[in-house]
Amino acid sequence: ALLRKQELQQQQQQQQQQKPRVQPNNNPQPPPRPPPSSSQTTIIDPSTHYQVDETCTALPPLRESGTFFLDTRIRPGISTPDVISPSFRVGSYYPDKVQYHMAGDAANFYLIKRLVYDRKQLLGDGGDIGISIDIGANQGFYTYYLATLGLPVHSFEIYEPNYKALLHGKEFNPREVSERVHVYAVGIGERNG
């Protein structure tokens, strides 16, 4: 059984090396675009159309992390309420340095808050403001900030110490924030490797 498993892994690696995971679709007919609004932000180039090939669809389902053991070396790091609001917590091996690092990103936190609040105002009460994805989530500064603002967040972190700290953030934040956070111990990229 072990030999067969190794053979299957080798076959999968060979197939993945032969095909790119995401390929541009050369379809000259773009889908209709909604009219632009002043609060609309485009992150993906709308003139490029992507299709998912069978390599992606053959991957096993991705499941978020479940139970974990608390590590006493990871302690809560707290955002600075007068610089970044609303306040939130992250797990960190160096909690005394968290506020310093977050202060350097204060403008980013402000822009995120403004974008989320503008979107909420545009959609009104009960409007679905969408989800956010944090690729390379590190300790979760943006993950827990977005969750504090009310967004469900899917966070991906492959480096084990950061991943553990990211999970601990669920313990250090209120339940309604933690329930919006979904953590995955995988890396995301254009190639398998």
Phi and psi restraints in degrees (value plus and minus 20) as a CYANA .aco file:
   2 LEU   PHI     -85.8   -45.8
   2 LEU   PSI     -60.7   -20.7
   3 LEU   PHI     -83.0   -43.0
   3 LEU   PSI     -62.5   -22.5
   4 ARG   PHI     -83.7   -43.7
   4 ARG   PSI     -60.0   -20.0
   5 LYS   PHI     -82.7   -42.7
   5 LYS   PSI     -62.2   -22.2
   6 GLN   PHI     -84.5   -44.5
   6 GLN   PSI     -59.4   -19.4
   7 GLU   PHI     -82.6   -42.6
   7 GLU   PSI     -63.9   -23.9
   8 LEU   PHI     -82.8   -42.8
   8 LEU   PSI     -61.3   -21.3
   9 GLN   PHI     -83.8   -43.8
   9 GLN   PSI     -60.3   -20.3
  10 GLN   PHI     -84.8   -44.8
  10 GLN   PSI     -61.2   -21.2
  11 GLN   PHI     -82.8   -42.8
  11 GLN   PSI     -63.3   -23.3
  12 GLN   PHI     -83.6   -43.6
  12 GLN   PSI     -61.1   -21.1
  13 GLN   PHI     -83.5   -43.5
  13 GLN   PSI     -61.0   -21.0
  14 GLN   PHI     -84.5   -44.5
  14 GLN   PSI     -62.7   -22.7
  15 GLN   PHI     -84.3   -44.3
  15 GLN   PSI     -60.3   -20.3
  16 GLN   PHI     -88.6   -48.6
  16 GLN   PSI     -52.1   -12.1
  17 GLN   PHI     -93.2   -53.2
  17 GLN   PSI     -46.8    -6.8
  18 GLN   PHI    -100.0   -60.0
  18 GLN   PSI     -49.3    -9.3
  19 LYS   PHI    -142.3  -102.3
  19 LYS   PSI     116.1   156.1
  20 PRO   PHI     -92.0   -52.0
  20 PRO   PSI     129.8   169.8
  21 ARG   PHI     -92.6   -52.6
  21 ARG   PSI     -59.3   -19.3
  22 VAL   PHI    -145.9  -105.9
  22 VAL   PSI     107.4   147.4
  23 GLN   PHI    -141.1  -101.1
  23 GLN   PSI     120.4   160.4
  24 PRO   PHI     -83.6   -43.6
  24 PRO   PSI     121.4   161.4
  25 ASN   PHI    -113.9   -73.9
  25 ASN   PSI     103.8   143.8
  26 ASN   PHI    -106.1   -66.1
  26 ASN   PSI       4.3    44.3
  27 ASN   PHI     -87.5   -47.5
  27 ASN   PSI      98.6   138.6
  28 PRO   PHI     -93.0   -53.0
  28 PRO   PSI     -31.8     8.2
  29 GLN   PHI    -116.9   -76.9
  29 GLN   PSI      77.7   117.7
  30 PRO   PHI     -91.9   -51.9
  30 PRO   PSI     131.3   171.3
  31 PRO   PHI     -88.0   -48.0
  31 PRO   PSI     134.7   174.7
  32 PRO   PHI     -82.9   -42.9
  32 PRO   PSI     121.3   161.3
  33 ARG   PHI    -122.5   -82.5
  33 ARG   PSI     123.9   163.9
  34 PRO   PHI     -88.6   -48.6
  34 PRO   PSI     135.7   175.7
  35 PRO   PHI     -82.3   -42.3
  35 PRO   PSI     119.9   159.9
  36 PRO   PHI     -89.1   -49.1
  36 PRO   PSI     130.3   170.3
  37 SER   PHI    -143.5  -103.5
  37 SER   PSI     144.9   184.9
  38 SER   PHI     -87.9   -47.9
  38 SER   PSI     -44.8    -4.8
  39 SER   PHI    -118.4   -78.4
  39 SER   PSI     -14.9    25.1
  40 GLN   PHI    -100.7   -60.7
  40 GLN   PSI     112.3   152.3
  41 THR   PHI    -136.1   -96.1
  41 THR   PSI     109.7   149.7
  42 THR   PHI    -123.1   -83.1
  42 THR   PSI     100.6   140.6
  43 ILE   PHI    -120.8   -80.8
  43 ILE   PSI     -57.7   -17.7
  44 ILE   PHI    -120.3   -80.3
  44 ILE   PSI     117.0   157.0
  45 ASP   PHI     -81.0   -41.0
  45 ASP   PSI      94.0   134.0
  46 PRO   PHI     -89.4   -49.4
  46 PRO   PSI     -35.5     4.5
  47 SER   PHI    -102.7   -62.7
  47 SER   PSI     -29.8    10.2
  48 THR   PHI    -120.9   -80.9
  48 THR   PSI     110.7   150.7
  49 HIS   PHI    -132.8   -92.8
  49 HIS   PSI     113.3   153.3
  50 TYR   PHI    -135.1   -95.1
  50 TYR   PSI     128.8   168.8
  51 GLN   PHI    -149.5  -109.5
  51 GLN   PSI     129.7   169.7
  52 VAL   PHI    -116.3   -76.3
  52 VAL   PSI     106.6   146.6
  53 ASP   PHI    -107.3   -67.3
  53 ASP   PSI     155.6   195.6
  54 GLU   PHI     -86.1   -46.1
  54 GLU   PSI     -40.0     0.0
  55 THR   PHI     -82.4   -42.4
  55 THR   PSI     -62.0   -22.0
  56 CYS   PHI     -89.3   -49.3
  56 CYS   PSI     -64.2   -24.2
  57 THR   PHI     -90.2   -50.2
  57 THR   PSI     -38.0     2.0
  58 ALA   PHI    -107.5   -67.5
  58 ALA   PSI     -27.3    12.7
  59 LEU   PHI     -87.5   -47.5
  59 LEU   PSI     128.2   168.2
  60 PRO   PHI     -86.7   -46.7
  60 PRO   PSI     135.9   175.9
  61 PRO   PHI     -81.4   -41.4
  61 PRO   PSI     126.3   166.3
  62 LEU   PHI    -112.4   -72.4
  62 LEU   PSI     107.1   147.1
  63 ARG   PHI    -136.6   -96.6
  63 ARG   PSI     119.2   159.2
  64 GLU   PHI     -94.1   -54.1
  64 GLU   PSI     142.5   182.5
  65 SER   PHI     -87.0   -47.0
  65 SER   PSI     131.0   171.0
  66 GLY   PHI    -132.8   -92.8
  66 GLY   PSI    -144.9  -104.9
  67 THR   PHI     -86.7   -46.7
  67 THR   PSI     125.0   165.0
  68 PHE   PHI    -164.9  -124.9
  68 PHE   PSI     142.5   182.5
  69 PHE   PHI    -115.7   -75.7
  69 PHE   PSI     114.8   154.8
  70 LEU   PHI     -88.1   -48.1
  70 LEU   PSI     120.1   160.1
  71 ASP   PHI    -132.4   -92.4
  71 ASP   PSI      98.5   138.5
  72 THR   PHI     -87.3   -47.3
  72 THR   PSI     -34.6     5.4
  73 ARG   PHI     -97.0   -57.0
  73 ARG   PSI     -39.6     0.4
  74 ILE   PHI    -114.7   -74.7
  74 ILE   PSI     100.2   140.2
  75 ARG   PHI    -143.6  -103.6
  75 ARG   PSI     143.6   183.6
  76 PRO   PHI     -92.2   -52.2
  76 PRO   PSI     111.4   151.4
  77 GLY   PHI    -127.0   -87.0
  77 GLY   PSI     114.2   154.2
  78 ILE   PHI    -132.1   -92.1
  78 ILE   PSI     116.0   156.0
  79 SER   PHI     -88.6   -48.6
  79 SER   PSI     138.7   178.7
  80 THR   PHI    -106.9   -66.9
  80 THR   PSI      90.7   130.7
  81 PRO   PHI     -79.1   -39.1
  81 PRO   PSI     -52.6   -12.6
  82 ASP   PHI     -97.5   -57.5
  82 ASP   PSI     -33.5     6.5
  83 VAL   PHI    -125.3   -85.3
  83 VAL   PSI     -62.6   -22.6
  84 ILE   PHI    -147.3  -107.3
  84 ILE   PSI      99.2   139.2
  85 SER   PHI    -154.8  -114.8
  85 SER   PSI     125.8   165.8
  86 PRO   PHI     -91.1   -51.1
  86 PRO   PSI     136.7   176.7
  87 SER   PHI     -95.0   -55.0
  87 SER   PSI     131.5   171.5
  88 PHE   PHI    -172.9  -132.9
  88 PHE   PSI     154.7   194.7
  89 ARG   PHI    -147.1  -107.1
  89 ARG   PSI     133.0   173.0
  90 VAL   PHI    -151.5  -111.5
  90 VAL   PSI     140.6   180.6
  91 GLY   PHI    -106.1   -66.1
  91 GLY   PSI     119.6   159.6
  92 SER   PHI    -173.8  -133.8
  92 SER   PSI     124.8   164.8
  93 TYR   PHI     -95.3   -55.3
  93 TYR   PSI     -39.8     0.2
  94 TYR   PHI    -149.1  -109.1
  94 TYR   PSI      47.7    87.7
  95 PRO   PHI     -82.5   -42.5
  95 PRO   PSI     -46.2    -6.2
  96 ASP   PHI     -91.0   -51.0
  96 ASP   PSI     -34.7     5.3
  97 LYS   PHI    -118.3   -78.3
  97 LYS   PSI     -26.7    13.3
  98 VAL   PHI     -80.7   -40.7
  98 VAL   PSI     -68.1   -28.1
  99 GLN   PHI     -81.8   -41.8
  99 GLN   PSI     -57.7   -17.7
 100 TYR   PHI     -82.0   -42.0
 100 TYR   PSI     -67.2   -27.2
 101 HIS   PHI     -86.9   -46.9
 101 HIS   PSI     -59.8   -19.8
 102 MET   PHI     -86.7   -46.7
 102 MET   PSI     -57.1   -17.1
 103 ALA   PHI     -79.7   -39.7
 103 ALA   PSI     -53.0   -13.0
 104 GLY   PHI     -87.2   -47.2
 104 GLY   PSI     -39.8     0.2
 105 ASP   PHI    -127.8   -87.8
 105 ASP   PSI      -3.9    36.1
 106 ALA   PHI     -74.7   -34.7
 106 ALA   PSI     -59.7   -19.7
 107 ALA   PHI     -84.2   -44.2
 107 ALA   PSI     -58.2   -18.2
 108 ASN   PHI     -84.7   -44.7
 108 ASN   PSI     -63.2   -23.2
 109 PHE   PHI     -81.4   -41.4
 109 PHE   PSI     -61.0   -21.0
 110 TYR   PHI     -81.7   -41.7
 110 TYR   PSI     -65.4   -25.4
 111 LEU   PHI     -83.7   -43.7
 111 LEU   PSI     -60.2   -20.2
 112 ILE   PHI     -83.1   -43.1
 112 ILE   PSI     -66.0   -26.0
 113 LYS   PHI     -80.8   -40.8
 113 LYS   PSI     -63.5   -23.5
 114 ARG   PHI     -83.2   -43.2
 114 ARG   PSI     -63.6   -23.6
 115 LEU   PHI     -82.5   -42.5
 115 LEU   PSI     -65.5   -25.5
 116 VAL   PHI     -84.9   -44.9
 116 VAL   PSI     -65.9   -25.9
 117 TYR   PHI     -86.3   -46.3
 117 TYR   PSI     -59.4   -19.4
 118 ASP   PHI     -81.5   -41.5
 118 ASP   PSI     -61.1   -21.1
 119 ARG   PHI     -85.7   -45.7
 119 ARG   PSI     -62.5   -22.5
 120 LYS   PHI     -81.7   -41.7
 120 LYS   PSI     -62.1   -22.1
 121 GLN   PHI     -85.9   -45.9
 121 GLN   PSI     -60.5   -20.5
 122 LEU   PHI     -83.4   -43.4
 122 LEU   PSI     -61.0   -21.0
 123 LEU   PHI    -106.0   -66.0
 123 LEU   PSI     -40.3    -0.3
 124 GLY   PHI      56.6    96.6
 124 GLY   PSI    -196.9  -156.9
 125 ASP   PHI     -84.6   -44.6
 125 ASP   PSI     115.9   155.9
 126 GLY   PHI      62.4   102.4
 126 GLY   PSI     -23.6    16.4
 127 GLY   PHI     -93.8   -53.8
 127 GLY   PSI     121.7   161.7
 128 ASP   PHI    -101.7   -61.7
 128 ASP   PSI      91.7   131.7
 129 ILE   PHI    -104.9   -64.9
 129 ILE   PSI     -20.9    19.1
 130 GLY   PHI      75.6   115.6
 130 GLY   PSI    -183.3  -143.3
 131 ILE   PHI    -145.7  -105.7
 131 ILE   PSI     148.6   188.6
 132 SER   PHI    -148.3  -108.3
 132 SER   PSI     132.1   172.1
 133 ILE   PHI    -144.7  -104.7
 133 ILE   PSI     106.4   146.4
 134 ASP   PHI    -133.0   -93.0
 134 ASP   PSI      81.5   121.5
 135 ILE   PHI    -114.9   -74.9
 135 ILE   PSI     103.4   143.4
 136 GLY   PHI      55.0    95.0
 136 GLY   PSI      34.2    74.2
 137 ALA   PHI     -87.9   -47.9
 137 ALA   PSI     -35.9     4.1
 138 ASN   PHI      36.9    76.9
 138 ASN   PSI    -148.8  -108.8
 139 GLN   PHI    -105.8   -65.8
 139 GLN   PSI     -29.7    10.3
 140 GLY   PHI      82.2   122.2
 140 GLY   PSI       5.9    45.9
 141 PHE   PHI     -74.5   -34.5
 141 PHE   PSI     -72.8   -32.8
 142 TYR   PHI     -95.8   -55.8
 142 TYR   PSI     -54.0   -14.0
 143 THR   PHI     -76.2   -36.2
 143 THR   PSI     -74.7   -34.7
 144 TYR   PHI     -95.9   -55.9
 144 TYR   PSI     -45.8    -5.8
 145 TYR   PHI     -88.0   -48.0
 145 TYR   PSI     -67.5   -27.5
 146 LEU   PHI     -81.9   -41.9
 146 LEU   PSI     -60.8   -20.8
 147 ALA   PHI     -85.2   -45.2
 147 ALA   PSI     -56.8   -16.8
 148 THR   PHI     -85.4   -45.4
 148 THR   PSI     -52.4   -12.4
 149 LEU   PHI     -97.5   -57.5
 149 LEU   PSI     -26.6    13.4
 150 GLY   PHI      88.1   128.1
 150 GLY   PSI     -16.7    23.3
 151 LEU   PHI    -111.6   -71.6
 151 LEU   PSI     120.7   160.7
 152 PRO   PHI     -91.4   -51.4
 152 PRO   PSI     117.5   157.5
 153 VAL   PHI    -146.7  -106.7
 153 VAL   PSI     111.1   151.1
 154 HIS   PHI    -128.2   -88.2
 154 HIS   PSI      94.3   134.3
 155 SER   PHI    -132.9   -92.9
 155 SER   PSI     114.2   154.2
 156 PHE   PHI    -140.1  -100.1
 156 PHE   PSI     104.9   144.9
 157 GLU   PHI    -166.5  -126.5
 157 GLU   PSI     104.7   144.7
 158 ILE   PHI    -119.4   -79.4
 158 ILE   PSI     -44.0    -4.0
 159 TYR   PHI     -97.0   -57.0
 159 TYR   PSI      98.2   138.2
 160 GLU   PHI     -75.3   -35.3
 160 GLU   PSI     -67.6   -27.6
 161 PRO   PHI     -80.4   -40.4
 161 PRO   PSI     -61.3   -21.3
 162 ASN   PHI     -87.7   -47.7
 162 ASN   PSI     -58.7   -18.7
 163 TYR   PHI     -80.6   -40.6
 163 TYR   PSI     -65.1   -25.1
 164 LYS   PHI     -82.4   -42.4
 164 LYS   PSI     -63.7   -23.7
 165 ALA   PHI     -82.3   -42.3
 165 ALA   PSI     -60.7   -20.7
 166 LEU   PHI     -79.6   -39.6
 166 LEU   PSI     -65.3   -25.3
 167 LEU   PHI     -82.1   -42.1
 167 LEU   PSI     -60.2   -20.2
 168 HIS   PHI     -83.8   -43.8
 168 HIS   PSI     -45.7    -5.7
 169 GLY   PHI     -76.8   -36.8
 169 GLY   PSI     -48.7    -8.7
 170 LYS   PHI     -84.1   -44.1
 170 LYS   PSI     -52.6   -12.6
 171 GLU   PHI     -96.3   -56.3
 171 GLU   PSI     -48.1    -8.1
 172 PHE   PHI    -114.1   -74.1
 172 PHE   PSI     -24.4    15.6
 173 ASN   PHI    -132.0   -92.0
 173 ASN   PSI     141.6   181.6
 174 PRO   PHI     -79.8   -39.8
 174 PRO   PSI     134.6   174.6
 175 ARG   PHI     -76.5   -36.5
 175 ARG   PSI     -62.2   -22.2
 176 GLU   PHI     -83.9   -43.9
 176 GLU   PSI     -48.5    -8.5
 177 VAL   PHI     -97.0   -57.0
 177 VAL   PSI     -69.1   -29.1
 178 SER   PHI     -79.9   -39.9
 178 SER   PSI     -55.5   -15.5
 179 GLU   PHI     -88.4   -48.4
 179 GLU   PSI     -38.4     1.6
 180 ARG   PHI    -104.4   -64.4
 180 ARG   PSI     -30.2     9.8
 181 VAL   PHI    -119.2   -79.2
 181 VAL   PSI     108.0   148.0
 182 HIS   PHI    -143.3  -103.3
 182 HIS   PSI      97.9   137.9
 183 VAL   PHI    -129.7   -89.7
 183 VAL   PSI     116.2   156.2
 184 TYR   PHI    -147.9  -107.9
 184 TYR   PSI     112.4   152.4
 185 ALA   PHI    -111.3   -71.3
 185 ALA   PSI      39.1    79.1
 186 VAL   PHI    -160.1  -120.1
 186 VAL   PSI     139.0   179.0
 187 GLY   PHI    -118.8   -78.8
 187 GLY   PSI     131.4   171.4
 188 ILE   PHI    -138.6   -98.6
 188 ILE   PSI     111.7   151.7
 189 GLY   PHI    -183.8  -143.8
 189 GLY   PSI    -199.4  -159.4
 190 GLU   PHI    -101.9   -61.9
 190 GLU   PSI     -32.2     7.8
 191 ARG   PHI    -153.4  -113.4
 191 ARG   PSI     131.8   171.8
 192 ASN   PHI     -96.8   -56.8
 192 ASN   PSI     123.8   163.8
